[in-house]
Amino acid sequence: MLVTCIDSMSAPAQVIEAEVCVVGAGMVGLAHALEARRRGLSVALIERDHHAVGASVRNFGHLFFTSLGDGEGFDCALRSRERWLELGASTTLELRETGSLLIARAEDELAVLEAVAGDPAREAVMLSAEAVTAMVPVDATGIVGGMHCTLDLRVDPRAAVAALALALASDPDARVEWGRHVHEIEPGCVHAHGLTINAPIIIVCPGPDYRSLPPALRPGLDQLTLCRLQMLRVAAPLGRHFRPALATGLSMIRYPAFASRPQAAVLRKRLGAERPELLEAGIHLLIAQLPDGDLVIGDTHTYGETLAPFGEERLDELLLAEACALLGVAKLEVRERWHGIYPSLPGSTFLVTEPLAGVRVVENVAGLGMTLSLGQAPLVLDGLLATAGV
């Protein structure tokens, strides 16, 4: 519902009445707006930029469900996967059910994969070295086996976020407002430039810009820090095609499904002795192919309260060297370089605060917003609906 409010001291302001208002149109915000519409609630989604430019469009588009640890983490991953499949069927989103391929180049890496594959709920398939190289065009040297994570999905992150926003904008019971900077939030009301949204449920998803929130929304956010990733887009060597996303032992010591296994301690100790520079840079090699054939390669991890805007060529060189070794090429043609920045809280996946009645601030704090936000949003809506009386 749209009405016009006339204030004698200012220009006319639009007023939108909605059951749910979501601030922030990155993946976390989109997930909550889509979940609200899934439940039949009217939605207003407001974003200060004119299109998505944050972490949601700077990642791999790799939906790494298999990587989540046992318990609620994996349950959230399965909920998210279900929602992604629904959206793939009902929107213009291009969803690829190609899985991930974790490649083992040492026996300790293979032991970690076998431990994870032992859980039938993960639907992971162990592969011989020959099966790995038959599936993807990588250098066979040193490969001892692998694991195909069949649950994992892939999207083009730049196109996926736009497709989800378009689906909302095309919904008569949803309103998407771009280029609107929010300057005040109070229970039941969001004030932005030239716009007021009245809604009993308000969900704020600021991403790395949490420090720019109005003071009333900041309680509980002081424990956050920032993480900066360095990532690259390269031409696929010799026009090669890679259906699944690729990962190596460096990912097995980072993601909880692998890192929590007792076998991971042996792997971490070896990598720390043999390749300390990779662990120091927080590198876990991931490679995902975009629809146009280029490869996204990443990533590094640098943490701090305030992060320098300058990339380190040394880190890019480490990434490229690891990628070249895996792909069996001498050099890769770099086409783009960028930083991804997200809020971080070690040991957690999401941080949800309740600064005001009917208001939640939701942050993905593990760099898994694309993978998990659609699974976390139902929990946030459940909590709000239980008290809002909508």
C-alpha positions in Angstrom: 0.0 0.0 0.0 1.4 3.4 -1.0 0.2 6.7 0.3 1.6 10.2 0.3 2.3 12.1 3.6 2.4 15.9 3.3 4.5 17.7 5.9 4.2 21.5 5.8 7.8 21.9 6.6 9.2 19.5 4.0 8.6 18.0 0.5 6.0 15.2 0.2 7.3 11.9 1.4 6.1 8.4 0.3 4.7 6.2 2.9 4.7 2.4 2.4 2.7 0.1 4.6 4.1 -3.5 4.8 4.1 -6.4 7.2 7.8 -6.8 6.9 10.5 -4.3 6.0 14.0 -5.5 5.1 16.9 -3.1 5.0 19.8 -4.2 2.8 19.4 -6.0 -0.6 22.4 -8.2 -0.4 22.0 -12.0 -0.2 21.1 -11.9 3.6 18.4 -9.3 3.0 17.1 -10.9 -0.1 16.8 -14.2 1.8 14.6 -12.7 4.5 12.5 -10.8 2.1 11.9 -14.0 0.0 11.1 -16.0 3.2 8.5 -13.4 4.2 6.9 -13.6 0.8 7.0 -17.4 1.0 4.8 -17.0 4.1 2.4 -14.7 2.4 3.6 -11.5 4.2 3.8 -8.2 2.3 7.3 -7.0 2.0 9.3 -3.7 1.5 13.0 -4.1 0.7 15.1 -1.0 0.8 18.7 -0.6 -0.3 21.0 2.4 -0.3 22.8 1.5 -3.5 21.2 1.4 -6.9 22.2 -2.2 -7.4 24.0 -4.9 -5.4 27.8 -4.2 -5.1 28.8 -5.9 -1.9 30.0 -9.3 -0.9 27.0 -11.0 -2.4 28.2 -10.3 -5.9 31.9 -10.8 -5.1 31.9 -14.5 -4.2 32.2 -17.8 -6.1 28.5 -18.6 -6.4 29.6 -21.8 -4.8 26.8 -23.2 -2.5 29.0 -25.4 -0.3 26.3 -27.2 1.8 28.5 -30.2 2.4 31.0 -28.0 4.2 28.8 -27.3 7.2 29.4 -29.0 10.5 27.1 -31.6 12.1 23.9 -30.4 13.9 22.2 -27.1 13.3 24.9 -26.0 10.8 24.1 -28.8 8.4 20.4 -28.6 9.1 20.5 -24.9 8.1 22.4 -25.9 4.9 19.7 -28.5 4.0 17.0 -25.9 4.5 18.9 -23.4 2.4 19.4 -26.0 -0.4 15.6 -26.7 -0.4 14.9 -22.9 -0.8 17.5 -22.6 -3.6 15.9 -25.4 -5.5 12.5 -23.8 -5.1 13.8 -20.5 -6.4 15.6 -22.2 -9.3 12.2 -23.6 -10.4 10.2 -20.4 -9.9 12.5 -17.5 -11.0 14.9 -16.7 -13.8 17.8 -17.9 -11.6 20.2 -20.3 -13.3 21.0 -23.0 -10.8 23.6 -25.7 -11.5 23.4 -29.0 -9.7 27.0 -29.9 -10.4 28.3 -30.4 -6.9 31.8 -29.8 -5.6 34.9 -31.8 -6.1 37.5 -31.9 -3.2 40.8 -33.2 -4.6 43.2 -35.1 -2.3 46.9 -34.9 -3.0 48.1 -36.6 0.1 46.9 -39.5 2.2 46.0 -37.3 5.2 43.7 -35.3 2.9 42.1 -38.5 1.7 41.6 -39.6 5.3 39.6 -36.4 6.1 37.4 -36.9 3.0 36.7 -40.5 3.9 35.6 -39.4 7.4 33.1 -37.0 6.0 31.9 -39.3 3.3 31.1 -41.8 6.1 28.1 -39.7 7.0 25.3 -40.9 4.5 23.3 -37.7 5.1 26.0 -35.8 3.2 25.5 -37.9 0.0 29.2 -37.6 -0.8 30.9 -40.0 -3.2 34.6 -41.0 -2.8 36.5 -41.1 -6.1 39.7 -42.8 -7.2 42.5 -40.7 -8.6 41.5 -41.8 -12.1 37.9 -40.9 -11.5 38.9 -37.4 -10.4 40.9 -36.7 -13.6 38.1 -38.1 -15.7 35.7 -35.7 -14.1 37.8 -32.5 -14.3 40.8 -31.5 -16.5 43.4 -31.0 -13.7 47.0 -32.2 -13.4 47.0 -35.8 -12.3 50.4 -35.5 -10.6 50.2 -36.4 -6.9 46.4 -36.9 -6.8 45.4 -39.9 -4.6 41.6 -39.5 -4.8 38.8 -37.1 -4.2 35.2 -36.7 -3.0 32.3 -35.5 -5.1 29.9 -33.5 -2.9 26.7 -34.1 -4.8 24.5 -31.8 -2.6 26.4 -28.7 -3.5 25.0 -26.2 -6.1 26.4 -23.3 -8.1 25.1 -20.0 -9.4 26.6 -17.0 -11.1 26.6 -14.6 -8.1 26.4 -11.5 -10.2 23.4 -12.7 -12.0 21.8 -14.6 -9.1 21.4 -11.6 -6.8 19.9 -9.6 -9.7 17.5 -12.4 -10.5 16.3 -12.7 -6.9 15.8 -9.0 -6.6 13.8 -9.0 -9.9 11.6 -11.8 -8.6 10.7 -9.6 -5.6 10.2 -6.5 -7.7 7.8 -8.4 -10.0 5.7 -9.5 -7.0 2.7 -7.3 -6.5 3.0 -7.8 -2.7 6.6 -6.8 -2.5 8.2 -3.4 -3.0 11.9 -2.9 -3.8 13.4 0.5 -3.3 16.9 1.1 -4.6 19.0 4.2 -3.8 17.3 4.9 -0.5 19.6 5.6 2.5 18.1 4.7 5.8 18.7 7.4 8.5 16.5 6.2 11.4 14.7 3.1 12.6 12.3 2.9 15.4 9.9 0.2 16.4 7.4 -0.2 13.6 8.9 2.4 11.3 11.9 2.9 9.0 12.8 6.4 7.8 14.8 6.9 4.6 15.4 9.8 2.2 12.0 10.7 0.9 10.4 7.5 2.2 8.8 6.1 5.4 8.0 2.4 5.7 5.6 1.3 8.4 6.0 -2.3 9.3 5.7 -4.3 12.6 8.6 -6.5 11.6 11.9 -4.9 10.6 15.0 -6.9 9.6 18.3 -5.0 9.1 21.1 -6.7 7.1 24.0 -4.2 6.9 26.9 -6.6 6.0 30.3 -5.0 6.6 28.7 -1.5 7.1 27.3 -2.3 10.6 29.3 0.6 12.1 27.3 3.1 10.0 24.0 2.0 11.6 22.1 4.4 13.8 23.4 4.1 17.4 20.1 2.5 18.6 20.8 -0.5 16.3 24.5 -1.2 17.3 24.2 -3.0 20.7 25.8 -6.4 20.4 27.7 -5.6 17.2 30.9 -4.4 18.9 32.2 -8.0 18.9 32.4 -8.0 15.1 35.5 -7.5 13.1 36.0 -7.4 9.3 37.5 -10.0 6.9 38.9 -9.0 3.5 39.2 -11.5 0.7 41.4 -11.2 -2.4 39.9 -12.9 -5.4 40.6 -13.1 -9.1 38.8 -13.9 -12.4 41.0 -15.7 -14.9 40.6 -17.1 -18.4 40.1 -20.9 -18.4 43.3 -22.5 -19.7 42.7 -23.9 -23.2 39.0 -23.3 -22.9 38.6 -26.1 -20.4 35.2 -26.8 -18.8 34.8 -27.6 -15.0 31.3 -28.7 -14.0 31.9 -29.0 -10.2 33.6 -26.3 -8.1 37.1 -27.4 -7.1 38.7 -27.4 -3.6 41.8 -28.9 -2.1 43.3 -29.8 1.3 43.5 -26.1 2.1 39.7 -26.0 2.4 39.7 -29.1 4.5 41.3 -27.3 7.4 38.9 -24.4 7.2 35.4 -25.6 6.7 33.7 -27.2 9.8 32.6 -30.5 8.2 36.2 -31.3 7.5 38.1 -29.3 10.1 36.1 -30.9 12.9 37.2 -34.5 12.1 40.1 -35.8 14.1 42.0 -36.6 10.9 42.2 -32.9 10.1 44.7 -32.3 12.9 47.3 -34.4 11.1 46.6 -32.5 7.9 46.9 -29.1 9.5 50.2 -30.0 11.2 51.7 -31.1 7.8 50.5 -28.0 6.0 51.8 -25.8 8.7 55.2 -27.4 8.4 55.3 -27.5 4.6 53.4 -24.4 3.5 53.2 -22.0 6.5 52.9 -19.0 4.1 49.6 -20.3 2.8 48.1 -20.7 6.3 49.4 -17.3 7.3 47.6 -15.8 4.3 44.4 -17.7 5.1 44.4 -19.2 1.7 42.0 -22.0 0.9 42.0 -22.6 -2.8 38.6 -22.6 -4.5 37.9 -22.6 -8.2 34.5 -22.1 -9.8 33.6 -21.6 -13.4 31.3 -18.8 -14.5 28.8 -19.3 -17.3 31.0 -17.5 -19.8 33.8 -19.9 -19.1 36.1 -17.7 -17.0 37.2 -19.1 -13.6 36.8 -17.4 -10.2 39.8 -18.2 -8.0 40.2 -17.4 -4.3 40.7 -16.6 -1.7 42.8 -15.1 1.0 41.7 -13.9 4.5 42.9 -10.8 6.3 41.2 -9.6 9.5 41.0 -6.3 11.2 38.9 -3.5 12.6 39.9 -1.3 9.8 41.2 -2.8 6.6 43.6 -1.2 4.2 42.1 -0.6 0.7 45.2 -1.9 -1.0 45.6 -5.4 -2.4 48.8 -7.4 -1.8 50.3 -8.7 -5.0 52.1 -11.3 -2.9 48.8 -12.9 -1.9 47.5 -12.9 -5.5 50.8 -14.6 -6.6 50.3 -17.3 -3.9 46.7 -17.9 -5.1 47.8 -18.1 -8.8 50.6 -20.4 -8.0 48.3 -22.8 -6.2 45.8 -22.7 -9.0 48.4 -23.2 -11.7 49.8 -26.3 -9.8 46.3 -27.8 -9.6 45.4 -27.1 -13.2 48.8 -28.1 -14.6 49.5 -24.8 -16.4 52.5 -22.4 -16.2 50.5 -19.2 -16.2 46.9 -17.9 -15.9 45.5 -14.8 -17.7 44.1 -12.5 -15.0 41.0 -10.5 -16.1 39.8 -9.0 -12.9 40.9 -8.6 -9.3 38.8 -7.5 -6.4 38.2 -7.6 -2.6 35.3 -9.1 -0.8 34.6 -7.8 2.7 32.3 -9.3 5.3 31.7 -9.0 9.0 33.5 -11.8 11.0 32.9 -13.5 14.4 35.1 -16.6 14.9 33.2 -19.7 15.9 29.8 -18.4 14.7 27.9 -18.5 11.4 25.2 -15.8 12.0 24.9 -13.0 14.6 21.3 -12.0 15.2 20.6 -9.1 17.7 17.4 -7.5 18.9 18.2 -3.9 19.5 14.5 -2.7 19.5 11.1 -4.3 19.8 10.2 -6.0 16.5 13.6 -5.3 15.0 16.4 -7.8 14.2 19.9 -7.0 12.9 21.2 -10.1 11.0 24.8 -10.6 10.0 26.4 -13.6 8.3 29.8 -13.7 10.1 31.4 -16.7 8.4 31.5 -15.7 4.7 28.8 -18.2 3.9 25.9 -15.8 3.2 25.3 -17.2 -0.3 25.2 -20.7 1.0 23.2 -20.3 4.3 21.1 -17.2 4.3 18.0 -18.9 2.8 18.3 -21.5 5.6 18.8 -18.9 8.4 15.9 -16.6 7.4 13.1 -19.0 8.5 14.5 -19.1 12.0 14.6 -15.3 12.2 11.1 -15.0 10.8 9.9 -17.7 13.3 11.2 -15.7 16.2 9.7 -12.4 15.0 6.3 -13.7 14.1 6.0 -15.4 17.5 6.0 -11.9 19.2 4.8 -9.5 16.5 1.2 -10.6 16.2 1.2 -10.3 12.4 
